[in-house]
Amino acid sequence: MRASFVLSEVITGLRRNVTMTIAMILTTAISLGMFGGGLLFVRTIDKMKANYLDDVQVTIYLNEEVSSSDATCASDTCTTLRQSLETNPGVESVIYENRDQAYKRFQEIFAGQPELVELARPESLPSSLHVKLVNPERSDVLVQEYSAMEGVDHVDDQNKFLERFFDILNAGRNGTFIIALIAAFAAVLLIANTIQVSAFTRRTEVGIMRLVGATRWYTQLPFLLEAVVAGVLGAVIGTGGLVALKYLVLDSIIGATGSVIPQIELVEILAWVSPILLGTSILISAVTGYATLRLYVRH
């Protein structure tokens, strides 16, 4: 089989149905770009979980009686509570924060909002015990155990907030994958339709080739390669779209959050997402092309 002939047939097929080819490439690029965006979502969520779960704490806020009279956690109530936490096998460390320390931290956090700082008073903030866990995902056990203990006003579990936050991110990721799946379905239909039209327009020359001894594989390979080439071009455009999205949109949005959301690195797109998109495009195009040829093309 001459490679030059196959290549020329592929180019001819792509040029002959140029509008359908462009539509097929762009649809494939959109679906792969959305799929790549979903992969970046997953990677970002994983990085955030790794960053934040290590710092997750359970904060035990003490009642007014303890907060107002115990600045060093020397009372029997506070000491008993603290010792119970320190001997708990699920607790890594315990830090006591009295009212004055809580107020100082409040001033530092809201330094950019002086009107809010002026309204707050030390006596409005309770003392607390900041508890770092060995396994942050087991924070609910600690909450249940200490919520009803003497001297405790309420228990704040940071892990619950993170779970809600990650649920929102996961919903965005799932939405991205659903849109990508719909676009991929449209791309598959376009690939199948393009191959059928291409085969129909060249039915006479394919028939002649079969009459002079060409094998079925030899006559159908150019159609299959057309689909693969279009898929590869779609993957390249989809990857380029992700790179452009990173520099034009995502970097500024993520940068505005400070360090809350980790930056998406270029190497993640080029070295991790890009090969997946390329492999997916080749697989889908090849399978769709082969199935279409087997079902609809009889030469």
ABEGO torsion letter per residue (X at the ends): XBAAAAAAAAAAAAAABAAAAAAAAAAAAAAAAAAAAAAAAAAAAAAAAAAAAAABBBBBBBBAAAAAABAAGABAAAAAAAAAAAABAABABBBBBBAAAAAAAAAAAAAABAAAAAABBAAABBBBBBBBBABAAAAAAAAAAAAABBGBABBBBAAAAAAAAAAAAAAAAAAAAAAAAAAAAAAAAAAAAAAAAAAAAAAAAAAAAAAAGBBAAAAAAAAAAAAAAAAAAAAAAAAAAAAAAAAAAAAAAAAAAEAABBBBBAAAAAAAAAAAAAAAAAAAAAAAAAAAAAAABAX
